[in-house]
Structures are given as structure tokens and as C-alpha cells.
Amino acid sequence: GSLIEQLTTEKYECMVCCEVVRIVAPVWSCQNCYHVFHLNCIKKWARSPASQAEDGNSGWRCPACQNASVQVPKTYTCFCGKVHNPEWNRNEIPHSCGELCGKKRQCLDCPHLCNILCHPGPCPSCPAFVTKTCECGQTSHSVRCGQSTKIHCSNVCGNTLNCGKHSCTQVCHAGKCSPCQLTVQQVCYCGSNFKEVLCGSNEEFSDGFGSFSCQNICGKKLNCGRHNCKQVCHPQPCQLCPRLPQVVYRCPCGQTPLSKLLELGCVERKICTDPIPSCGKTCGKPLSCGSYEFVHTCESLCHEGDCRPCSHTSNIYCRCGFKKKDFWGSSLLFLIAAITFMCDKRCNKKRSCGRHKCNEVCCVDTEHKCSLVCGRKLNCGLHRCEEPCHRGSCQTCWQTS
């Protein structure tokens, strides 16, 4: 309203030339601050060095709001931009076309276009009324279009939380509901361990009885009722007993089918506790103590259960590979011995400096870097080189005198 009055009475001044904006003078209006300028004045300003943006790549700045624009105004248009070189009518607003504005309002939620005549300045707020729901969706309200979209009622939210079991107890709020803060007790799959967690969190997979794995041996009774499960705590049902007659088809060492042993007169197995017939051959299963060069096998006759400890010796080389020794024992002791075994041979190779020998015991180094200080006199004749021992000439003395 103030802009219309000042333009009509010719009391509005151009900020560039400080002259009054006449009714018939071509003008340009900034779409950010809505200040009105003479078209020729704004052209000159846009081309002047003083109007350029600080980074030099964003165009020129508006004299009033300093908003950067890329394109320089060239034509005289009405305020809504539909008519070029609008003619002045005594019954209309100066520099307007006299038609409906039709511009989109600044409010992002308003779908209606401006429905007043072409005008300077910002478009007024939308007069239409729309029905909007509150944040929780329980109530509806009739509000002016373009007003704040955040409508809150006084009811409790009541939406289902992330756990899927409890409801939100907060009053109508924006955004997602907070995670459930109730503490529940969960049991592992095998039922031997418990832990307290927030409801709906840290659930790996629930099988109806448990929610997590305790990483211990399951220990549940198998379907045979005589043996226990030896798997790590798991959600699925336990597997069949590995000793059931319908599961075992070969002798303990796996070399002979049970059907062939039955033909030779062995007693047929009825339940899982019946012994598995032995074929009488050498077991031959690989033992864990064998070295990389030779795998040791069990020399006992076909048997159930674990194999006996290895009776052979294994060759262990030192880390540099110069010496070896015989070792007898389990796979764990063999591994420890292989890591710790070192010979007493000293390395005679030259270090990287070319002056000193490595002299390390049981050396496995490939670069043989020298860790000593050079210590040779520099070109000044007063100071010594403090760099690590190196090949070639020393650097010039860096001290001043």
C-alpha cells in the first residue's frame, strides 16, 4: 500500500540516482526486496564494478538488499511480468498492466495464485480456507491457506512405537515418535542367559522362545532323548541326533558302508546308543599336529570319538630357515613352538648404509636399515652429521656462524 501511494503521488525516489520516479518513466522492481528503480539507472549499476558480487562469479548485487542476480534487466515490464512497456492509465496503479497478478505466493504450501490486480511489492497472504489435520492425525482444523502447517492438538499421540508393542504417550507432536524407552528382559535361544535391553532394540531374530545368541553350547536334549545338542546357541530347532541309525551309514572312520558290515555278520543298530560297528582298518584321519610338508594321520584301528595324540615328530624351522628341530606334541604346542623357535645365527649382510653389518640373531629383515648415527664431520670441519647412517656424502652444515 505504501509503494502504491508513493508511486501514484510521484514521491518515490530511485536509490541509484536519488531522483523521483515519474509515472511514465520505465522502471525495474527487485523480486527479493521489491524496491523500484529507473530501468536506465539499474542497467548502469549492474554494469559498474561496484555492483559486482564478492566472488566475482555470481553476477551483480541489488543496491537495496544486496541480492545477487545473473541477468541484467533489459526491458520495461509490469510488476507481474506479463506485459512489456505497459501504458499508463489514470485509473490503474502506475507501471502495472491492470490485469490479475497471477504470481505464485511465497508460501510453499499455498497452491493458489495471487488474485488481485498487478501490484508492486509482495503478494498478500492467501484468503482461502483449507482443512488441515494435526500432527498426530486425530483432529482436523479449518485454517487460512498459507498459514503454519504445524497444527497441534491436545490429544495423546497414540501411534505404535518402533517395538510394535507399545503406543506413544507424548502429546500431539511433529516428526517420528521417539524409540520405546521401556526396558524388557530377553532370553537367549538356549534359555540359559538373560539380558535387559530397550524394548524393540537389539533383537537379532526371535524364534518365539529366545531373542539372541549367548555363544555358548546349546545343550538342549536332542529328539532321541539321550544326547545333548553340541552346536552354539542357535534359533532354529536342533538337528537330528548324529548317532541315529537312519543317519549313520558308514563305520567311524568312514571307509566302509554299514550295509557291507551287516553282510559280514555285524549286529544291526536299533537306537542311537548302540555302538557303531568298526571295520577293523587303520583310522587314517588327518591329525592337527602335522606340518606343512607332511600330514600325520591316526594309526589306531577304526574307532569312535577323538583320535589319540600323534606319536610322530614334526620338523620346525626357525624364522630365518637356517636350522630345524624335531617336535612332538599337540597342534597348539606345535604352533607356539613354530612361532618362538629362533636359531643363534647372526646375520652378516650389509645394512642400508653399506658400512655396518646387520648382526641380528635369526634375522628375517629384507631392508636391513641402519639405526646408528652417521657421526662423520661435515664440510665445515666443526660439526658432525646427526642423520641416520647413510650412503654417499653428508648434507651441508645447517648451523650458522
Secondary structure in CASP SS format (residue, H / E / C, confidence):
PFRMAT SS
TARGET T0000
AUTHOR 0000-0000-0000
METHOD secondary structure of the structure
MODEL  1
G C 1.00
S H 1.00
L H 1.00
I H 1.00
E H 1.00
Q H 1.00
L H 1.00
T H 1.00
T C 1.00
E C 1.00
K C 1.00
Y C 1.00
E E 1.00
C C 1.00
M C 1.00
V C 1.00
C C 1.00
C C 1.00
E C 1.00
V E 1.00
V C 1.00
R C 1.00
I C 1.00
V C 1.00
A C 1.00
P C 1.00
V E 1.00
W E 1.00
S E 1.00
C C 1.00
Q C 1.00
N C 1.00
C C 1.00
Y C 1.00
H C 1.00
V E 1.00
F E 1.00
H E 1.00
L H 1.00
N H 1.00
C H 1.00
I H 1.00
K H 1.00
K H 1.00
W H 1.00
A H 1.00
R H 1.00
S C 1.00
P H 1.00
A H 1.00
S H 1.00
Q E 1.00
A C 1.00
E C 1.00
D C 1.00
G C 1.00
N C 1.00
S C 1.00
G C 1.00
W E 1.00
R E 1.00
C C 1.00
P C 1.00
A C 1.00
C C 1.00
Q C 1.00
N C 1.00
A E 1.00
S E 1.00
V C 1.00
Q C 1.00
V C 1.00
P C 1.00
K C 1.00
T C 1.00
Y C 1.00
T E 1.00
C C 1.00
F C 1.00
C C 1.00
G C 1.00
K C 1.00
V C 1.00
H E 1.00
N C 1.00
P C 1.00
E C 1.00
W C 1.00
N C 1.00
R C 1.00
N C 1.00
E C 1.00
I C 1.00
P C 1.00
H C 1.00
S C 1.00
C C 1.00
G C 1.00
E C 1.00
L E 1.00
C C 1.00
G C 1.00
K C 1.00
K E 1.00
R C 1.00
Q C 1.00
C C 1.00
L C 1.00
D C 1.00
C C 1.00
P C 1.00
H C 1.00
L E 1.00
C C 1.00
N C 1.00
I C 1.00
L E 1.00
C C 1.00
H C 1.00
P C 1.00
G C 1.00
P C 1.00
C C 1.00
P C 1.00
S C 1.00
C C 1.00
P C 1.00
A C 1.00
F E 1.00
V E 1.00
T E 1.00
K E 1.00
T E 1.00
C C 1.00
E C 1.00
C C 1.00
G C 1.00
Q C 1.00
T C 1.00
S E 1.00
H E 1.00
S E 1.00
V E 1.00
R E 1.00
C C 1.00
G C 1.00
Q C 1.00
S C 1.00
T C 1.00
K C 1.00
I C 1.00
H C 1.00
C C 1.00
S C 1.00
N C 1.00
V E 1.00
C C 1.00
G C 1.00
N C 1.00
T E 1.00
L C 1.00
N C 1.00
C C 1.00
G C 1.00
K C 1.00
H C 1.00
S E 1.00
C C 1.00
T C 1.00
Q C 1.00
V E 1.00
C C 1.00
H C 1.00
A C 1.00
G C 1.00
K C 1.00
C C 1.00
S C 1.00
P C 1.00
C C 1.00
Q C 1.00
L C 1.00
T E 1.00
V E 1.00
Q E 1.00
Q E 1.00
V E 1.00
C E 1.00
Y C 1.00
C C 1.00
G C 1.00
S C 1.00
N C 1.00
F E 1.00
K E 1.00
E E 1.00
V E 1.00
L E 1.00
C C 1.00
G C 1.00
S C 1.00
N C 1.00
E C 1.00
E C 1.00
F C 1.00
S C 1.00
D C 1.00
G C 1.00
F C 1.00
G C 1.00
S C 1.00
F E 1.00
S C 1.00
C C 1.00
Q C 1.00
N C 1.00
I E 1.00
C C 1.00
G C 1.00
K C 1.00
K E 1.00
L C 1.00
N C 1.00
C C 1.00
G C 1.00
R C 1.00
H C 1.00
N E 1.00
C C 1.00
K C 1.00
Q C 1.00
V E 1.00
C C 1.00
H C 1.00
P C 1.00
Q C 1.00
P C 1.00
C C 1.00
Q C 1.00
L C 1.00
C C 1.00
P C 1.00
R C 1.00
L C 1.00
P C 1.00
Q C 1.00
V C 1.00
V C 1.00
Y C 1.00
R E 1.00
C C 1.00
P C 1.00
C C 1.00
G C 1.00
Q C 1.00
T C 1.00
P E 1.00
L H 1.00
S H 1.00
K H 1.00
L H 1.00
L H 1.00
E H 1.00
L C 1.00
G C 1.00
C C 1.00
V C 1.00
E C 1.00
R C 1.00
K C 1.00
I C 1.00
C C 1.00
T C 1.00
D C 1.00
P C 1.00
I C 1.00
P C 1.00
S C 1.00
C C 1.00
G C 1.00
K C 1.00
T E 1.00
C C 1.00
G C 1.00
K C 1.00
P E 1.00
L C 1.00
S C 1.00
C C 1.00
G C 1.00
S C 1.00
Y C 1.00
E C 1.00
F C 1.00
V C 1.00
H C 1.00
T E 1.00
C C 1.00
E C 1.00
S C 1.00
L E 1.00
C C 1.00
H C 1.00
E C 1.00
G C 1.00
D C 1.00
C C 1.00
R C 1.00
P C 1.00
C C 1.00
S C 1.00
H C 1.00
T C 1.00
S E 1.00
N E 1.00
I E 1.00
Y E 1.00
C C 1.00
R C 1.00
C C 1.00
G C 1.00
F C 1.00
K C 1.00
K E 1.00
K E 1.00
D E 1.00
F E 1.00
W C 1.00
G C 1.00
S C 1.00
S H 1.00
L H 1.00
L H 1.00
F H 1.00
L H 1.00
I H 1.00
A H 1.00
A H 1.00
I H 1.00
T H 1.00
F C 1.00
M C 1.00
C C 1.00
D C 1.00
K C 1.00
R E 1.00
C C 1.00
N C 1.00
K C 1.00
K E 1.00
R C 1.00
S C 1.00
C C 1.00
G C 1.00
R C 1.00
H C 1.00
K E 1.00
C C 1.00
N C 1.00
E C 1.00
V E 1.00
C C 1.00
C C 1.00
V C 1.00
D C 1.00
T C 1.00
E C 1.00
H C 1.00
K C 1.00
C C 1.00
S C 1.00
L C 1.00
V E 1.00
C C 1.00
G C 1.00
R C 1.00
K E 1.00
L C 1.00
N C 1.00
C C 1.00
G C 1.00
L C 1.00
H C 1.00
R E 1.00
C C 1.00
E C 1.00
E C 1.00
P E 1.00
C C 1.00
H C 1.00
R C 1.00
G C 1.00
S C 1.00
C C 1.00
Q C 1.00
T C 1.00
C C 1.00
W C 1.00
Q C 1.00
T C 1.00
S C 1.00
END
